[in-house]
């Protein structure tokens, strides 16, 4: 009898435990899976959004001001370039012109002396040679080079053939006479040399038309 009572008392707690476990399972099933946490405070969220908007407006204003400054700087650069180009166009030859003034003065003095009969012929020649030397020095300072292609092979890029002449003394297409010298400015053609070019003789002693164009 005592054993039966102990058995009943021992089984009673197990029944209560099973009932509690079942209740917990029902409550757990009643809760939606992955339920979201409670929403933030609306006032705090609004304040946060207003702060972000304030920062965005501040950055936008800073970028706009930077754009205006950059545009103003570019406009100033453009105006300076236009002014520099205009100045270069007007006064780019100022130095060359200043160098040529003494040459003109020398020529005027020589002409005046010749017209007044104040000098002899030899002195006029010496004065003219001095003036030419001054002009050559100006050319050298400004890298203006003279081209005298006599005896050279004809170069269509630097020479302008005014006529051709048959010649047994020169190879065909050789410059045998220079009518007007050419000039280079900083290795760029300033004026082509006007020349007469040789051509092969026909062998009959007929020199042909010396004025024929090349």
trRosetta pair geometry for C-beta under 8 A, 3 or more apart (Angstrom, degrees):
i j d omega theta_ij theta_ji phi_ij phi_ji
1 4 5.9 -52 -154 30 34 110
1 5 6.8 31 151 -16 65 102
2 5 5.8 -53 -152 34 36 109
2 6 6.5 34 153 -17 67 105
3 6 5.8 -55 -150 37 34 110
3 7 6.3 37 152 -23 66 106
4 7 5.5 -54 -150 33 32 114
4 8 6.6 32 153 -19 66 101
5 8 5.8 -53 -151 34 34 108
5 9 6.4 29 153 -15 66 106
6 9 5.8 -56 -147 40 34 109
6 10 6.1 33 154 -22 67 108
7 10 5.7 -56 -146 36 30 111
7 11 6.4 23 158 -16 65 108
8 11 6.0 -61 -148 37 30 106
8 12 6.6 41 154 -36 64 100
9 12 5.9 -45 -151 15 33 116
10 13 7.3 -56 -169 27 34 100
10 14 7.6 26 145 -11 62 110
11 14 5.6 -60 -160 36 47 114
11 15 6.6 48 149 -24 74 103
12 15 5.9 -57 -156 31 35 112
12 16 6.8 31 154 -16 68 104
13 16 5.7 -56 -151 36 39 110
13 17 6.3 39 153 -21 70 105
14 17 5.7 -52 -148 35 34 113
14 18 6.5 34 155 -19 65 105
15 18 5.9 -55 -149 35 31 110
15 19 6.5 31 154 -19 64 105
16 19 5.7 -55 -150 35 33 111
16 20 6.5 32 153 -19 66 105
17 20 5.8 -55 -150 35 32 110
17 21 6.4 32 154 -19 65 106
18 21 5.7 -54 -148 35 32 112
18 22 6.5 34 154 -20 65 104
19 22 5.8 -55 -151 34 32 111
19 23 6.5 34 152 -21 65 104
20 23 5.7 -53 -150 34 34 112
20 24 6.5 34 152 -20 66 103
21 24 5.7 -52 -151 34 33 111
21 25 6.5 34 151 -20 65 104
22 25 5.7 -54 -151 34 34 112
22 26 6.5 34 152 -20 66 103
23 26 5.8 -54 -151 33 33 111
23 27 6.5 30 154 -16 66 105
24 27 5.9 -57 -149 38 32 109
24 28 6.2 33 154 -20 66 107
25 28 5.7 -54 -146 37 31 112
25 29 6.3 29 155 -18 65 106
26 29 5.8 -58 -150 37 30 109
26 30 6.4 33 151 -25 64 106
27 30 5.5 -53 -149 30 33 114
27 31 6.9 32 153 -21 64 99
28 31 6.1 -54 -157 28 34 108
31 35 6.4 -81 173 -23 94 136
32 35 4.9 108 76 -75 93 95
39 42 7.8 23 135 -56 118 77
40 44 6.0 -103 160 73 108 116
40 45 5.3 116 99 -55 124 109
41 44 4.1 71 77 9 106 111
41 45 6.8 -180 87 -12 55 84
42 45 5.6 -58 -148 37 33 112
42 46 6.3 34 156 -21 68 104
43 46 5.8 -52 -149 34 31 111
43 47 6.5 32 153 -19 63 105
44 47 5.7 -54 -150 36 33 112
44 48 6.4 35 151 -21 65 105
45 48 5.6 -53 -150 34 33 113
45 49 6.4 31 153 -17 66 104
46 49 5.8 -56 -149 38 32 109
46 50 6.3 33 153 -20 66 106
47 50 5.7 -54 -148 36 31 112
47 51 6.5 33 153 -21 64 104
48 51 5.8 -54 -152 33 32 111
48 52 6.6 29 152 -16 65 104
49 52 5.7 -53 -148 37 35 111
49 53 6.3 37 152 -20 66 105
50 53 5.6 -52 -147 36 33 113
50 54 6.4 39 152 -24 64 103
51 54 5.6 -51 -150 32 32 115
51 55 6.6 31 152 -17 64 103
52 55 5.7 -54 -151 36 34 111
52 56 6.4 34 152 -19 66 106
53 56 5.6 -54 -146 37 33 112
53 57 6.3 33 155 -18 66 105
54 57 5.9 -55 -149 37 29 110
54 58 6.4 31 152 -21 63 107
55 58 5.6 -54 -148 34 32 114
55 59 6.4 30 155 -16 66 104
56 59 5.9 -55 -148 38 31 108
56 60 6.3 33 153 -20 65 107
57 60 5.6 -54 -145 37 31 113
57 61 6.3 31 156 -19 65 105
58 61 5.9 -55 -149 35 29 109
58 62 6.4 29 153 -19 63 107
59 62 5.6 -54 -147 37 33 112
59 63 6.3 32 155 -18 66 106
60 63 5.8 -55 -147 38 30 109
60 64 6.3 31 154 -20 64 107
61 64 5.6 -54 -147 36 32 113
61 65 6.4 31 155 -18 65 105
62 65 5.9 -55 -149 36 30 109
62 66 6.4 31 152 -19 64 107
63 66 5.6 -54 -148 37 32 113
63 67 6.4 37 152 -23 65 104
64 67 5.6 -51 -150 33 32 114
64 68 6.5 32 152 -18 64 103
65 68 5.7 -52 -149 35 34 111
65 69 6.4 34 152 -18 65 104
66 69 5.7 -53 -148 36 33 111
66 70 6.3 33 154 -19 66 106
67 70 5.8 -56 -147 37 30 110
67 71 6.3 28 156 -18 65 107
68 71 5.8 -55 -146 37 30 110
68 72 6.3 31 155 -19 64 106
69 72 5.8 -56 -148 37 31 110
69 73 6.3 31 153 -20 65 106
70 73 5.7 -54 -148 36 32 112
70 74 6.4 32 154 -18 65 105
71 74 5.7 -52 -147 36 32 111
71 75 6.4 34 153 -20 64 105
72 75 5.7 -54 -150 35 32 113
72 76 6.5 34 152 -20 64 104
73 76 5.7 -53 -151 34 33 112
73 77 6.5 34 151 -19 65 103
74 77 5.6 -52 -148 35 34 112
74 78 6.3 37 153 -21 65 104
75 78 5.6 -51 -148 34 32 113
75 79 6.5 31 154 -17 64 105
76 79 5.8 -55 -148 37 32 109
76 80 6.4 32 153 -19 65 105
77 80 5.8 -55 -148 36 31 111
77 81 6.4 31 154 -19 65 105
78 81 5.8 -55 -149 36 30 110
78 82 6.4 30 154 -18 64 106
79 82 5.7 -53 -147 37 33 112
79 83 6.3 32 154 -19 65 106
80 83 5.7 -57 -149 38 31 111
80 84 6.2 31 154 -20 67 106
81 84 5.7 -53 -144 37 31 110
81 85 6.3 31 156 -19 65 105
82 85 5.8 -54 -146 36 30 110
82 86 6.3 30 154 -18 63 108
83 86 5.7 -56 -148 37 31 111
83 87 6.3 31 154 -19 66 106
84 87 5.7 -54 -146 37 31 111
84 88 6.2 31 154 -19 65 106
85 88 5.7 -54 -146 37 31 110
85 89 6.3 32 154 -21 64 105
86 89 5.7 -52 -147 34 30 112
86 90 6.4 21 157 -13 64 109
87 90 6.0 -62 -146 41 30 105
87 91 5.8 -29 176 31 69 110
88 91 7.0 -79 -123 60 19 71
88 92 4.8 47 177 -71 65 104
89 92 6.4 -3 -105 -13 13 116
91 94 4.4 5 -174 -37 83 123
93 96 4.9 -58 -164 49 73 114
93 97 5.4 79 134 -30 89 101
94 97 5.8 -58 -147 36 27 111
94 98 6.4 27 156 -20 63 106
95 98 5.7 -54 -150 34 31 111
95 99 6.5 30 152 -18 64 105
95 142 8.0 157 108 -90 107 110
96 99 5.7 -57 -151 36 33 111
96 100 6.4 28 153 -19 67 108
96 138 7.4 97 -150 178 70 111
96 142 5.8 46 -101 -89 103 152
97 100 5.8 -59 -148 36 32 109
97 101 6.9 50 152 -41 63 93
98 101 5.9 -35 -158 2 35 118
99 102 7.5 -53 -178 25 39 99
99 103 7.8 33 136 -10 63 110
99 138 4.5 142 143 -129 121 109
99 141 6.6 -155 -131 69 158 141
99 142 7.4 -171 53 -36 159 118
100 103 5.2 -55 -161 36 56 118
100 104 6.3 56 145 -21 79 101
100 135 7.8 42 -125 -118 76 79
100 138 6.2 92 -78 -157 65 164
101 104 5.7 -54 -151 36 35 111
101 105 6.4 38 152 -22 67 104
102 105 5.3 -50 -146 35 38 116
102 106 6.3 40 155 -22 67 102
102 134 6.1 -116 109 -180 108 143
103 106 5.8 -53 -151 33 30 110
103 107 6.6 30 152 -17 63 105
103 131 6.0 103 -152 -166 72 85
103 134 5.1 -178 -91 108 84 118
103 135 5.0 83 -125 -76 140 84
103 138 6.7 -64 -40 -15 134 146
104 107 5.7 -55 -149 36 33 111
104 108 6.3 33 154 -19 66 106
105 108 5.8 -57 -150 37 30 111
105 109 6.4 28 155 -18 65 106
106 109 5.8 -54 -148 36 31 109
106 110 6.4 30 154 -18 65 106
106 127 7.0 -174 178 178 95 90
106 130 6.7 -133 -166 105 142 98
106 131 4.2 177 116 -101 130 99
106 134 6.3 129 6 28 157 154
107 110 5.8 -57 -149 37 31 110
107 111 6.3 28 156 -16 66 107
107 131 5.6 105 -66 -151 72 153
108 111 5.9 -55 -146 39 31 109
108 112 6.2 32 155 -20 65 107
109 112 5.7 -54 -145 37 31 112
109 113 6.3 31 156 -19 65 105
109 127 7.4 -125 100 -169 98 136
110 113 5.8 -54 -147 36 30 109
110 114 6.4 28 155 -17 64 107
110 124 6.2 109 -164 -145 99 76
110 127 4.5 166 -101 125 112 132
110 128 6.1 113 -156 -69 161 71
110 131 6.6 -77 -19 -33 143 142
111 114 5.7 -56 -146 38 32 110
111 115 6.2 27 158 -17 67 108
112 115 5.9 -57 -144 38 29 107
112 116 6.2 12 162 -5 65 113
113 116 6.2 -67 -143 46 27 99
113 118 4.7 -93 -151 63 75 105
113 119 4.5 25 159 2 121 119
113 123 7.7 -90 141 113 145 116
113 124 6.9 -170 98 -93 115 89
113 127 7.3 112 49 -2 145 173
114 117 7.6 29 -179 -72 30 36
114 119 6.9 -52 -76 54 53 102
114 124 5.6 69 -82 -114 105 135
119 123 4.2 -111 -177 83 116 129
119 124 5.6 140 106 -53 122 82
119 127 7.6 37 139 -13 168 138
120 123 5.3 94 57 10 71 102
120 124 7.3 -132 102 -6 38 91
121 124 5.6 -57 -152 35 35 113
121 125 6.5 36 152 -21 67 103
122 125 5.6 -52 -152 33 33 113
122 126 6.5 32 151 -17 65 105
123 126 5.5 -51 -147 38 36 112
123 127 6.2 38 153 -20 66 105
124 127 5.6 -53 -147 37 31 112
124 128 6.3 32 154 -19 64 105
125 128 5.8 -55 -148 36 30 110
125 129 6.4 31 153 -19 64 106
126 129 5.7 -53 -148 36 31 112
126 130 6.4 34 152 -21 64 105
127 130 5.6 -53 -149 34 32 113
127 131 6.5 34 152 -20 64 103
128 131 5.6 -52 -149 34 34 112
128 132 6.4 35 152 -18 66 104
129 132 5.7 -53 -148 36 32 112
129 133 6.4 37 151 -22 64 104
130 133 5.6 -51 -149 33 32 114
130 134 6.6 36 150 -21 63 101
131 134 5.6 -51 -153 31 34 113
131 135 6.6 33 150 -18 65 104
132 135 5.6 -53 -150 35 35 112
132 136 6.4 37 152 -20 66 104
133 136 5.7 -51 -147 35 32 112
133 137 6.5 35 152 -20 63 104
134 137 5.8 -55 -154 34 31 113
134 138 6.7 35 149 -20 64 101
135 138 5.6 -50 -154 31 36 113
135 139 6.6 38 149 -20 65 102
136 139 5.5 -51 -152 34 36 115
136 140 6.5 37 150 -21 66 103
137 140 5.6 -50 -148 33 34 113
137 141 6.6 35 154 -20 65 102
138 141 5.8 -55 -152 33 32 110
138 142 6.5 5 158 4 66 110
138 144 8.0 3 115 36 71 126
139 142 6.3 -76 -150 51 28 93
139 144 3.9 -92 -158 72 84 108
139 145 7.6 145 156 -71 110 24
139 146 7.3 42 148 -42 155 90
139 183 7.9 -102 -148 -144 127 124
140 143 7.5 32 -171 -77 32 31
140 144 7.5 -82 -54 50 24 71
142 185 7.6 -28 136 -140 97 92
143 185 6.8 90 102 -162 85 52
143 186 5.0 59 113 -76 132 64
144 183 5.8 0 -178 -176 94 118
144 184 7.2 164 -157 81 47 49
144 185 5.5 -14 -105 -100 76 73
144 190 6.8 -3 -139 -11 94 163
145 183 6.7 153 78 -158 46 64
145 184 4.5 -10 57 57 100 100
145 185 8.0 -171 20 -74 72 28
145 187 7.8 31 20 -78 132 47
146 181 5.6 -6 -167 162 96 137
146 182 7.7 127 -169 81 50 47
146 183 6.0 -33 -107 -103 45 77
147 158 6.3 -134 -166 170 164 121
147 181 6.1 157 73 -177 59 81
147 182 3.8 -22 62 73 122 93
147 183 6.4 -152 9 -73 91 24
147 184 6.4 88 -42 -21 111 94
147 193 5.0 -117 105 -47 111 122
148 178 5.9 -57 -154 -61 71 178
148 181 5.3 -35 -84 -120 75 109
148 193 7.3 152 -108 -120 28 143
149 152 4.1 -83 -171 41 86 127
149 154 8.0 101 138 -107 141 43
149 155 7.2 -135 -133 22 155 104
149 158 7.2 132 -58 112 144 117
149 159 5.9 -79 46 -83 160 122
149 175 4.7 71 117 39 99 167
149 178 6.5 140 52 -90 67 119
149 182 7.3 16 -14 24 108 116
149 193 5.4 160 11 71 111 161
149 195 6.3 -50 71 -81 114 146
150 175 5.8 -122 -117 115 29 109
150 176 7.6 41 -150 -162 74 16
150 177 7.2 15 -117 -120 96 18
150 178 5.1 -85 -64 -21 91 115
151 174 6.9 -13 -156 178 32 110
151 175 6.5 -39 15 75 19 87
151 176 7.8 69 -77 -104 45 43
152 155 7.3 -30 130 -12 119 104
152 174 7.3 172 93 -154 24 73
152 175 5.3 12 57 28 70 119
153 171 7.8 -30 -99 86 88 122
153 173 6.2 25 -157 122 80 96
153 174 6.1 -56 -103 -105 48 64
153 175 7.5 91 153 -5 3 87
154 159 5.6 -115 -155 71 71 148
154 161 6.4 16 -148 -72 136 113
154 173 4.9 -107 24 180 114 78
154 174 6.8 -144 -26 -105 85 12
154 175 5.8 135 -79 -53 71 82
154 195 7.0 -169 -114 90 92 140
154 197 4.9 14 -74 -118 140 128
154 214 7.9 -154 -160 -159 158 159
155 158 4.6 19 98 38 118 99
155 159 5.2 109 61 5 66 104
156 159 6.7 -66 -97 59 23 80
156 161 8.0 -42 -104 -13 74 104
157 189 7.2 -145 156 -56 77 143
158 182 6.1 143 172 111 85 165
158 189 6.2 -154 -113 -104 69 118
158 192 5.9 162 173 -130 35 82
158 193 6.6 24 143 16 83 96
159 175 6.6 -127 -131 -84 155 127
159 182 7.0 -117 -96 -30 54 147
159 192 5.8 137 -132 -178 12 104
159 193 5.1 -34 -115 66 73 91
159 194 7.8 139 -166 -98 69 15
159 195 5.0 -25 -165 16 117 129
159 197 7.9 111 135 -69 139 113
160 192 4.3 100 -24 112 100 132
160 193 6.9 -177 24 83 75 39
160 194 5.2 -30 73 -102 103 62
160 195 7.0 138 68 20 48 75
161 164 6.7 16 177 -62 125 81
161 195 6.1 -44 -105 75 53 83
161 196 7.4 84 -155 -123 72 25
161 197 4.8 -33 -126 -7 117 125
161 213 7.5 115 114 -174 96 61
161 214 3.2 -11 116 28 140 149
162 179 5.8 -7 16 13 154 149
162 194 5.2 46 -40 -179 122 95
162 195 6.7 167 10 68 90 28
162 196 6.1 -52 61 -76 92 67
162 213 7.5 -73 174 -123 33 70
162 214 7.6 46 45 3 15 105
163 196 5.0 -14 69 -122 88 91
163 197 7.6 -178 94 28 42 70
163 210 6.3 44 157 152 137 58
163 211 5.1 -72 -122 -143 136 36
163 212 6.1 108 -153 62 80 41
163 213 6.4 -63 -101 -96 54 37
163 214 6.8 151 -157 -31 7 85
164 196 7.0 158 -101 -171 22 71
164 197 5.0 -35 -107 75 77 85
164 198 7.1 78 -162 -169 79 7
164 199 4.6 43 170 -22 123 120
164 212 5.6 -41 47 81 91 95
164 213 7.7 44 0 137 90 13
164 214 5.1 115 -46 -84 103 83
165 176 6.4 -92 57 61 119 141
165 177 7.8 50 11 7 138 118
165 196 5.8 29 -5 163 111 116
165 197 7.6 161 23 82 69 36
165 198 6.0 -45 73 -110 76 54
165 199 6.9 165 77 21 25 84
165 207 6.9 -11 -165 180 85 102
165 208 7.8 169 -145 69 47 102
165 210 5.1 18 -103 -134 97 81
166 198 7.3 59 -156 -164 17 72
166 199 5.5 -54 -92 76 56 82
166 200 6.7 -20 -136 109 87 25
166 201 4.0 101 172 -99 116 65
166 202 6.6 -61 -119 -5 155 73
166 206 7.9 65 35 102 156 58
166 207 5.4 -161 50 -151 109 55
166 208 5.3 102 -15 21 119 118
167 170 4.5 18 111 35 135 97
167 174 7.6 -89 69 59 140 110
167 176 6.0 158 -48 -78 162 158
167 198 4.0 -62 32 -139 126 117
167 199 7.3 107 17 46 78 39
167 201 6.5 -150 50 -50 12 100
168 201 5.1 -29 -61 0 83 144
170 174 4.2 -130 168 64 120 140
170 176 5.5 -135 -10 -82 165 112
170 198 4.2 174 87 -28 125 172
171 174 5.1 101 66 -38 75 124
171 198 7.1 115 83 85 37 134
172 198 6.0 -136 -126 110 36 90
172 199 5.5 34 -136 -142 94 39
172 200 4.8 -29 -77 -47 123 81
173 197 6.0 -7 -139 -179 39 118
173 198 6.8 -63 7 69 15 76
173 199 7.4 56 -51 -95 53 59
174 197 6.8 146 69 -156 29 69
174 198 4.6 0 54 30 84 119
175 178 6.6 38 166 -69 121 81
175 193 7.8 19 -135 112 150 130
175 195 4.5 -49 -135 -173 107 144
175 196 7.2 106 -156 69 61 48
175 197 6.1 -43 -94 -99 49 68
175 198 7.9 -112 -45 -3 5 85
176 196 5.7 -60 65 98 84 94
176 197 7.0 119 11 -139 87 18
176 198 4.8 88 -30 -51 125 98
177 195 6.7 150 83 -162 54 66
177 196 4.0 13 54 41 103 117
178 181 6.2 42 161 -80 130 61
178 193 6.0 -45 -142 178 104 117
178 194 7.4 106 -168 79 60 57
178 195 5.4 -32 -107 -105 58 82
178 196 7.9 -125 -61 19 23 76
179 194 4.4 -59 69 107 105 104
179 195 6.6 -169 12 -92 84 24
179 196 6.8 93 -33 -27 102 89
180 193 6.6 -175 93 -155 63 55
180 194 4.1 39 41 34 98 111
181 193 5.6 -35 -159 -117 32 97
182 189 7.4 -35 175 -149 121 89
182 190 7.7 147 175 65 75 76
182 191 5.4 -158 -145 100 66 71
182 192 5.0 -42 -112 -179 128 23
182 193 3.2 -87 -20 -48 106 73
182 194 7.7 143 -61 -9 88 52
183 190 4.3 -42 99 67 95 120
183 191 5.0 38 36 39 90 94
184 187 5.7 7 168 -120 128 21
184 188 6.4 138 -164 60 79 30
184 189 6.1 -48 -109 -98 72 37
184 190 5.9 163 -124 2 14 95
185 188 5.4 -36 71 65 75 89
185 189 8.0 1 25 106 77 10
185 190 4.3 90 -15 -65 101 118
189 192 6.4 11 -170 -69 125 71
197 214 5.5 53 37 -89 130 140
201 207 7.7 -45 -127 -113 98 52
202 206 5.9 -18 56 62 125 98
202 208 6.8 115 -8 -51 119 113
207 210 6.4 5 135 -62 113 95
208 212 7.0 -42 143 -4 110 133
209 212 4.2 92 95 -42 111 101
